[in-house]
Amino acid sequence: MTIDTAIVPVAGLGTRLLPITRAVPKELLPLGGKPTLHYVIEELWDAGIRRTILVTSPEKSRIAESFHPAPELEQRLLASGKPELAQQLWSHSPAAAMQLETVIQTEQHGLGHAVAVAEPMVGEQPVVVSLGDCVLETTDDNNVIQRMIEAVEKHQADIVITFEQVPPEKVSRFGIAKPRTQGPIFELDDLIEKPSIEEAPSHLAVAARYVFSAEIFQALRETPRGKGNEIQLTDAIRQMIQSGAKAIGIQLNPGERRFDVGNLHSYTESFIHFALADPQLRERVIQAVERKGNARETR
């Protein structure tokens, strides 16, 4: 089975990052020296995805524009003796060959609604869903989405979801797995949205990556709107599982991490991590932190 299409929802208002997101979409906030969404598209490309549908909003046209070629800027950089900066433009990424398409979500009614908006462009084929405000850092060339696609084929699964182990105090922030079997790859019995610590069936939290058969769209059409008039993707997944769909969970490997730019605290942590991993930024970050620490000590 060939899975070569992905949906990337990027229409959210980014309210937890206001007022920053009034000026810059959260998906374009930098992680180290590169916009968050560029990492997401490169991850998809490395997994063999060749077509990505960005579900965006009328107010966020800048997102698609960030992937457009910039020949005038590139020529200016080359003419001014800055070829190293020209090489950092998106057009020089191998993933620049990705076929990028956009569909407008005119009203935001939840993640499930965002995925459903892309149905006419996907048709009757399986599809990857990657959240545009989350980056997964992997430890080898076999990235998470590749492993998910392999799991679809090996287990004849209708749903594959990536999970990460989180501390007990964080389970109330995520969809949490109820495993039917144990191990790094397991069969999923249910998915519980934001349970309390006492109610949580595990500490495995959804890590922003999914693969679905085309049946997800029928499930979304049948999913009633809930809190905030939103269609919850978790509700549609549960409906599929209860109707007999086979769902597989994949745990992140040791050393792999999910980085979220959805709120100021997690974004700050993510930026510092990627800045420290960037040879051009690492020493500057360390020096800045040391100066701040020394300044506090002298007060």
C-alpha positions as CSV (number, residue, x, y, z in Angstrom):
1,M,0.0,0.0,0.0
2,T,1.3,3.4,-1.0
3,I,0.6,6.3,1.4
4,D,1.9,9.5,-0.1
5,T,-0.6,12.2,1.1
6,A,-0.7,14.1,4.3
7,I,-3.1,16.6,5.9
8,V,-1.5,19.3,8.1
9,P,-4.0,21.4,10.0
10,V,-2.6,25.0,10.5
11,A,-5.8,27.1,10.7
12,G,-5.9,27.4,14.5
13,L,-6.0,30.9,16.0
14,G,-3.1,30.3,18.4
15,T,-4.9,32.0,21.3
16,R,-2.5,30.5,23.9
17,L,0.3,32.5,22.3
18,L,-1.4,35.9,22.0
19,P,-0.3,38.6,21.3
20,I,2.5,36.9,19.4
21,T,0.2,35.1,17.0
22,R,-1.5,38.4,16.0
23,A,1.7,39.0,14.1
24,V,3.1,35.6,13.3
25,P,1.3,32.2,12.9
26,K,2.5,29.9,15.5
27,E,3.4,27.3,12.9
28,L,6.0,29.8,11.5
29,L,7.6,30.6,14.9
30,P,11.3,29.7,14.7
31,L,12.8,26.7,16.3
32,G,16.5,27.4,16.3
33,G,17.0,28.9,12.8
34,K,14.1,27.5,11.0
35,P,10.3,27.9,11.1
36,T,8.4,25.1,13.0
37,L,6.3,24.0,10.0
38,H,9.4,23.5,7.8
39,Y,10.5,20.8,10.2
40,V,7.1,19.2,9.9
41,I,7.1,19.2,6.1
42,E,10.7,17.8,6.0
43,E,9.7,15.0,8.3
44,L,6.8,14.1,6.0
45,W,9.2,14.2,2.9
46,D,11.7,12.0,4.6
47,A,8.9,9.4,5.3
48,G,8.0,9.3,1.6
49,I,5.1,11.7,1.6
50,R,5.0,13.6,-1.6
51,R,1.8,15.6,-1.4
52,T,0.7,17.7,1.6
53,I,-2.6,19.5,2.1
54,L,-2.4,22.5,4.4
55,V,-5.7,23.2,6.1
56,T,-5.4,26.9,6.7
57,S,-7.6,30.0,7.2
58,P,-8.1,33.2,5.3
59,E,-6.0,35.1,8.0
60,K,-3.0,32.8,7.6
61,S,-2.0,33.1,4.0
62,R,1.5,33.8,5.1
63,I,2.0,30.1,5.9
64,A,1.7,29.0,2.3
65,E,3.8,32.0,1.2
66,S,6.7,30.9,3.4
67,F,7.2,27.9,1.0
68,H,7.2,30.0,-2.2
69,P,10.4,30.4,-4.1
70,A,12.2,33.7,-3.5
71,P,14.5,34.1,-6.6
72,E,14.9,37.9,-6.1
73,L,16.0,37.5,-2.5
74,E,18.3,34.6,-3.4
75,Q,20.0,36.7,-6.1
76,R,20.4,39.6,-3.7
77,L,22.0,37.3,-1.1
78,L,24.4,35.8,-3.7
79,A,25.2,39.3,-5.1
80,S,26.1,40.5,-1.6
81,G,28.4,37.6,-1.0
82,K,26.1,35.7,1.4
83,P,25.7,32.3,-0.3
84,E,25.5,30.6,3.0
85,L,22.2,32.5,3.8
86,A,20.8,31.7,0.3
87,Q,21.4,28.0,1.0
88,Q,19.1,28.2,4.0
89,L,16.1,29.3,2.0
90,W,13.3,26.7,1.7
91,S,14.0,26.3,-2.1
92,H,17.3,24.5,-1.2
93,S,15.6,21.9,1.1
94,P,15.1,18.5,-0.5
95,A,11.5,18.8,0.8
96,A,11.0,21.8,-1.5
97,A,9.9,19.2,-4.1
98,M,6.8,18.5,-1.9
99,Q,3.5,19.1,-3.7
100,L,1.9,21.6,-1.4
101,E,-1.8,22.4,-1.6
102,T,-4.1,24.5,0.6
103,V,-7.7,24.3,1.5
104,I,-9.4,27.0,3.5
105,Q,-11.2,26.2,6.8
106,T,-13.5,29.2,6.9
107,E,-14.6,28.5,10.5
108,Q,-12.6,26.6,13.2
109,H,-14.7,23.8,14.7
110,G,-12.0,21.6,16.2
111,L,-9.3,19.3,14.9
112,G,-11.8,16.8,13.6
113,H,-13.4,19.5,11.5
114,A,-10.1,20.6,10.1
115,V,-9.3,17.0,8.9
116,A,-12.8,16.7,7.4
117,V,-12.3,19.9,5.4
118,A,-9.6,18.1,3.4
119,E,-11.8,15.1,2.4
120,P,-12.5,16.3,-1.2
121,M,-8.8,16.6,-1.8
122,V,-7.9,13.2,-0.3
123,G,-10.6,10.9,-1.7
124,E,-10.7,7.2,-0.9
125,Q,-7.1,6.7,0.1
126,P,-5.3,6.4,3.4
127,V,-3.7,9.6,4.7
128,V,-1.2,10.9,7.3
129,V,-2.3,13.7,9.6
130,S,0.5,15.7,11.2
131,L,-0.2,18.7,13.5
132,G,1.6,21.8,12.2
133,D,2.6,23.1,15.6
134,C,4.4,20.0,16.8
135,V,7.8,18.6,15.8
136,L,9.0,15.1,16.5
137,E,12.8,14.8,16.9
138,T,13.9,11.3,15.9
139,T,17.0,9.3,16.7
140,D,17.7,7.6,13.3
141,D,16.8,7.7,9.6
142,N,13.7,5.6,10.2
143,N,11.5,8.4,11.3
144,V,8.2,8.0,13.2
145,I,5.9,8.5,10.2
146,Q,7.9,5.8,8.3
147,R,7.3,3.4,11.2
148,M,3.6,4.3,11.3
149,I,3.2,3.5,7.6
150,E,5.0,0.2,8.0
151,A,2.7,-0.6,10.9
152,V,-0.4,0.0,8.7
153,E,0.9,-2.5,6.2
154,K,2.2,-5.1,8.7
155,H,-0.9,-5.1,10.9
156,Q,-3.5,-4.2,8.3
157,A,-4.5,-1.3,10.5
158,D,-7.2,1.3,9.9
159,I,-5.7,3.7,12.4
160,V,-2.1,4.2,13.6
161,I,-1.3,6.8,16.3
162,T,2.0,7.8,17.8
163,F,2.2,8.1,21.6
164,E,4.7,9.4,24.1
165,Q,5.1,8.5,27.7
166,V,4.2,11.6,29.9
167,P,4.4,12.1,33.7
168,P,1.1,11.4,35.6
169,E,0.5,15.1,36.2
170,K,0.3,15.8,32.4
171,V,-2.2,13.1,31.4
172,S,-5.1,15.6,31.8
173,R,-3.7,17.6,28.9
174,F,-3.8,14.9,26.2
175,G,-5.7,12.1,24.6
176,I,-4.5,9.0,26.5
177,A,-4.2,5.4,25.2
178,K,-6.0,2.5,26.6
179,P,-3.8,-0.3,25.3
180,R,-5.2,-3.8,24.5
181,T,-1.7,-5.3,24.2
182,Q,1.7,-4.2,25.6
183,G,4.9,-3.2,23.9
184,P,6.4,-0.4,21.8
185,I,3.8,-1.3,19.1
186,F,0.5,-2.2,20.6
187,E,-3.1,-2.7,19.8
188,L,-5.3,0.2,20.9
189,D,-8.5,-0.6,22.8
190,D,-9.7,3.0,23.3
191,L,-8.6,6.6,23.5
192,I,-9.6,8.7,26.5
193,E,-9.6,12.5,26.0
194,K,-7.9,14.5,28.8
195,P,-8.6,12.1,31.7
196,S,-7.8,12.8,35.3
197,I,-4.8,11.0,36.9
198,E,-7.2,8.6,38.5
199,E,-9.1,7.9,35.3
200,A,-6.1,7.6,33.0
201,P,-5.7,4.0,31.6
202,S,-2.0,4.7,30.9
203,H,0.5,7.5,30.7
204,L,0.7,7.2,26.9
205,A,-0.3,10.6,25.3
206,V,-1.1,11.2,21.7
207,A,2.0,12.7,20.0
208,A,0.5,14.7,17.1
209,R,0.9,12.1,14.3
210,Y,-1.8,9.8,12.9
211,V,-2.4,7.6,9.9
212,F,-6.0,6.9,8.9
213,S,-7.8,4.8,6.3
214,A,-10.4,6.8,4.3
215,E,-13.1,5.6,6.8
216,I,-12.0,8.5,9.1
217,F,-14.1,10.9,6.9
218,Q,-17.3,8.9,7.3
219,A,-16.6,8.7,11.1
220,L,-16.1,12.5,11.2
221,R,-19.4,13.1,9.3
222,E,-21.2,11.0,11.9
223,T,-19.5,12.6,14.9
224,P,-21.7,15.1,16.7
225,R,-20.3,18.4,17.7
226,G,-19.4,18.7,21.4
227,K,-18.0,21.3,23.7
228,G,-17.4,24.7,21.9
229,N,-19.4,23.4,18.9
230,E,-16.3,21.4,17.9
231,I,-15.9,18.1,16.1
232,Q,-13.3,16.1,18.1
233,L,-10.9,13.9,16.2
234,T,-10.7,11.7,19.3
235,D,-14.5,11.1,19.2
236,A,-14.3,9.9,15.5
237,I,-11.3,7.6,16.3
238,R,-13.3,6.1,19.2
239,Q,-16.3,5.6,16.9
240,M,-14.1,3.7,14.4
241,I,-12.6,1.5,17.1
242,Q,-16.0,0.7,18.5
243,S,-17.2,-0.2,15.0
244,G,-14.4,-2.8,14.6
245,A,-11.6,-0.8,13.1
246,K,-8.1,-2.0,14.0
247,A,-6.1,0.7,15.8
248,I,-2.4,0.4,16.5
249,G,-0.3,2.6,18.8
250,I,3.4,3.3,18.3
251,Q,5.5,4.6,21.2
252,L,8.3,7.1,20.6
253,N,11.7,5.4,20.9
254,P,14.0,6.3,23.8
255,G,15.6,9.6,22.9
256,E,12.8,10.7,20.6
257,R,10.8,13.8,21.8
258,R,7.7,15.8,20.8
259,F,8.2,19.6,20.7
260,D,5.1,21.7,20.9
261,V,4.9,25.4,20.0
262,G,1.2,25.7,21.1
263,N,1.8,27.7,24.3
264,L,4.5,30.1,25.6
265,H,6.1,27.7,28.1
266,S,6.4,24.7,25.7
267,Y,7.5,27.0,22.8
268,T,10.3,28.6,25.0
269,E,11.6,25.1,25.9
270,S,11.4,23.9,22.3
271,F,13.2,27.0,21.0
272,I,16.1,26.6,23.5
273,H,16.4,22.9,22.7
274,F,16.7,23.5,18.9
275,A,19.0,26.6,19.5
276,L,21.4,24.5,21.6
277,A,21.4,21.8,18.8
278,D,22.3,24.5,16.2
279,P,26.1,24.9,15.9
280,Q,25.6,28.6,15.0
281,L,23.5,29.4,18.0
282,R,24.7,27.0,20.7
283,E,27.5,29.1,22.2
284,R,25.4,32.3,22.0
285,V,22.6,30.7,24.0
286,I,25.0,29.3,26.6
287,Q,26.8,32.7,27.0
288,A,23.4,34.5,27.3
289,V,22.2,32.2,30.0
290,E,25.5,32.4,31.9
291,R,25.4,36.2,31.7
292,K,21.9,36.2,33.1
293,G,22.9,33.9,35.9
294,N,25.9,36.0,36.8
295,A,23.8,39.2,36.8
296,R,21.4,37.6,39.3
297,E,24.3,36.6,41.6
298,T,25.7,40.1,41.7
299,R,22.4,41.7,42.7
